[in-house]
Amino acid sequence: MEKAISKNLRGDDEENASLISALPSDVGFDGTKLFKYQGCWHDSTSLQGILNFQRGFKPQDTDIIVASFPKCGTTWLKALIVALLERSNHSCDDHPLLLDNPHGLVPFPELRLFMETSKPDLTSITSSPRLFSTHMPLHTLRVALKNSPCKIVYVWRDVKDALVSFWYFKCAILKIEEERSMLESMFDSFCSGVINYGPFWEHVLSYWKGSMKDLKSVLFLKYEELKTEPHVQLKKLAEFLGCPFTVEEERGSVEEILELCSLRNLKNLEINKTGRTTRGAAHKNFFRKGEVGGSKNYLTPQMEKRIDMIIAEHFQGSDLEF
């Protein structure tokens, strides 16, 4: 068993292979073997990156980390943060978002930087402050952060919309038609919690509780509120990151950033029409509709009721409304 995992891992870290082999395991909706680590499920590749990250990451006090469960508004939030921090350095004509996808500008440690080693060369990250992103739950992330006061921004989304978005994304990556059977398999995995980075509720609650304990270090945002009141949420984000808008900027910069980072504008940028990530995923696959409540067009009332009941049960007593 251990030898089989070692062959699938990137890198030659036998310590990681030994640890992963001893973890509880299960099979995800697509047949991928998942391992339960610190309360959440991961495939062997991302778990290798997580272990390397926990072992070797050296945080800086000014680091900013964008966190989310997959398909919960990650790309949009990355773009907004890049635009916020770069607003005095670039115009809309020479902006970093014109040259790279948000995922290239704000890389994942566990899915890119630390996949093969616990001591990657991070000198290529020239942004100041450094920007990273992750799908790890907060308790797993904080193993590497130690006592660093760096800022963490988390965005969550209605699980039903996240599920449908993930379904479309998975089909696009595999270059197949949107099969109803895959959606139903994914739905069952979401409900059982056995899905990469899941259970969903454990992931969300880790950041919710973290934000309640440490408002200065963890900002908890809701995707739906970013959609309905973008000006308010963008100003809240700027204040949290220590770069609040001046009175003069509120008259123009806020609107400029929201326009630059709008889904319509981002998906029409040339870099997002033709570019690819370092792992080969087409940039265009990260932009679909970004709608709130669009899952109603794909999930049956019975499916909606089931998942709502599960989330309500797990959120009970947390004061977190969904």
N, C-alpha and C positions, 0 to 999 in steps of 0.2 A: 504493500500500500504506500509506504513512505517513498519507495523508489519511483513509483508511478507519478506521485505528486512532484517529486524533484524534477522529472523530465518535463513537466508542464510549466514549471516555474521559470521566470526570466531571471537569470542570475544563478549563482552557485551557492547560495546561502543555505547550508544544510541545517542550521539552527532553525530557520523559518520552516523548512520542509518538515522537520521533526515536530515542531509545534502544531503546524496545520494538520498533520496526520492524526494527532491525538484529539482534535476537536470534534464535537458532535457534527454530523453531516446530514444533508438531505438533498433532494433534487428539485431544482426550480422548474418553472412552467415549460422552459425550452430544453429540458434535459441536462442543463448545466449543474454540476455538483456544487453545492453551497456548503459553507462551513460557518458554524456559529461561534463568533468571537466577541466577547464583551457584550453579550446580549443581542447582537444583530448578525444577520447573515451576509456572507461575502463569497464571491467566487475566488478561486486560488490566486488568480492574477492580481486582482485588486487587493486581496489580503496580503500578498507579498509586498505590495507597495505600502500598505498601511503599517506593517511591521517594520519595514525599513524606515519609514517616516518617523514612527515612534522612537526608534532607536537612534536615528542620526540627525533629526532636524534641530537646528539651532535658531530659536526664534529671536527676532529683534523687537524691541519694545514698540516700534512704530508699525510693525506688520499689520496688514488688514486682510482678513480671511472672509471670503464669501462662502456661505454654507447653505445647503439645501438638500432635500430629498430629490432624486432625479425627476426632471420634467415638472418642476414647480416654479419656474420663472428664473432659473439660473442665468441663462444667456442675457436676458433683459437687465437683471440686477447688475451683472458684471459690466455691461455697457454703461449703465447709469453711473456706477462708481468711477469708471475710467473717465467719463465725461466730466464728472464733478471735480476730480482731482487735477485734470488737465485743462480746465476751463481758462486759466490765465496763461497757459503755455502755448496753446494752439488755437487757431481759428477753425472754422468748419471746413476750410479748404485744405488744411494739412493735418487733419486730426488723425491720431493713431487708429481710430475705428475705421478709417478709410483704407488703412494698410493691412489690417489683420482682423480676424474674427475675435469677438470677446473671449472665446476660450483659448485663443493663442496669447492674448494680452494678459489673461488671468489664469495661469495654468493650475492643473490639479496635481498635488504632490503624489497621491496614491495611484493616479492613473497615467502619470507622465514622468514627473521629476524623480520619484523614488522607486520606480518599478524595478530597476535592475540593481540598485545599490543604496546603501544607507548613507553614502557620502557623495552625492552628486555635486557637480560644479554648478553653483547657482549664480555665478558672476554674470550670466547672460540676462538675469533679471535686473534691469537698470532702472525700473520705476522707483520713485521715492515718494511715499513709502512703498515697500514691496507689497505686491498684491498676489494672493493665492486664493484658490477655491477648493472646496471639498464637499463630498457627499457623506463623510463620516459623521456619526452621531457625536454630540458634544463631549461625552465622557471619554470616547476614544480619541478624539482630537486633542483633548487637554493633556493626555499623557505626554505628548510631544511639546506642548506649549509650556509645561511646567507652571511657573508662577508669573509668566509674562503678562504684562498689562495690554497686550495687543488687542485690537478691535475685531470683533466677530459680528458679521451681519448675516442674519438667517431669514430666508423667505420660505413661507409655506403656502400651500394651495389646497383647495378642496380635493380630497383624495380621488374623487370620481373623475374630475377633469385631468388630474395628473395621470391616472390610469389610462385614459383614452389617448392622451398625448404621448405616453410611453409606447402604447400599442402602435400608433402611427410611426413614431420614431424607429421602433424596432423593425417594422415592415420596410421602412425606407432604407435602413442600414442593410437589411438582408436582400433588398431589391425584389420584394414579392408583393403581391396584392394584399390588401387589408382583409385577412381571413377572420371570419367571425369566430372560428374555433380557437384561434390564438387569443383573441380578446377574452373569451370565456375562460381559457386556461390561466391567463394573466389575472383575471378577476379572482379566481379561486386562490391563486398564490397571494394576492394582496390580502384577501380575507383571512388566510391562514397565517400570514406574516412571513412566510418562507419565500422571500424575494430579495434580490440583491439590495443591501443596505436596510432591509426591513427588519422587524415590522415597522410599518409607516408610523403607527401611533407612538412607538417607543422613540423613534427618531425625532418626531415633532416635540414630544414631551421633554426630551433631554434639553433642547434649546429653550423651550418655554420656561422650564424650571430654572435653567441657567440665567435667563434674562431677568427673572424675578429676583434672583439672589444677587445679581451683579449688573445693574442697569448701565453702568459706565463702560462695561466691556462687551456686553452682548445686546444687540438690537434685534428684536423679533418683529418682522414685517409680514403682513398678509398680502398675498398676491392680489386678492380681490380689492383691497383698499388702495393698492398701487394703481389699479385700473380705474376706480371710481373717484379717487381724489389724488391724482398724481402730483399736483403742486404741493399739497400739504405733506405728502409722504417724502417727496424729494427734499424739501426743506428740513424735515425731521432727520433724514439720512445725512444731509450736509452738516447739520449741527452735531450729530453723533460722531462723525468722522473728524470733527474739529476744523471744518472749512465752511462755516455758515455763509450764506449769501448776504451781501451788503444791501442796503435799501435800493441803491442804484441797480444792482444785479437782479433784484427781484422784479424789476420792470422789464428785463429782457433776457438775462442769462437763463433763468428757470425755463422759460418757454423754448429757448434755443436748444437746451439740453434735452428736453422732452421730445422735441421734434427730431433732433439728431438720433435719439435712441428709440424712436417709435418703431414698431414692428414693420410698418409699411416702408419706412426709410431704410432700416437695416437690411431687410430682405432684398431690397433693390440695389444695394451697393454692389459694385462689381466683385469685390473680394468675397462677398457672401454668395454670389451667383456661381462663381467658378472655382473658388479656393477649397482646400481640404486641410483637415487637422493633421498633426504629426502622425496620428494613428490611421490616417486614410479616410476618415469620415468626411463626406461632402458638407461644406458649410451650410448649404441651402437646407439640409435636413434639420437644422436647429431652429428653423423659422416656419411656423404653420399659420394658425389663426390666432392663438393666444386668447381665445374667448373664455368668458366666465359662464359656466352652466352649459357648455356645449356637449357635455357628456350625456345629457338627456336624449340626444339624438341617437345614442348608441347603446345605452344601458336600459334594460327593461325596468319597469317600476319595482319588480321583485328584487332585482339586483341592487337598485338604489336603496331600497329599504334595508336589505341585509347589511350592506356596507355602512350605512348610516347608524344602524343599531350597534355594530361592532365598534365604530369610532366613539359613539356616545358612551358606551360601556367603559372603554379604556380612558376616555377623557374625564369621566365622572370624578368630581372632587378637585379638579385641576383649575377651575375657573376659566378654562380655555373654551371659547365658543367656536363652533364651526358651522 
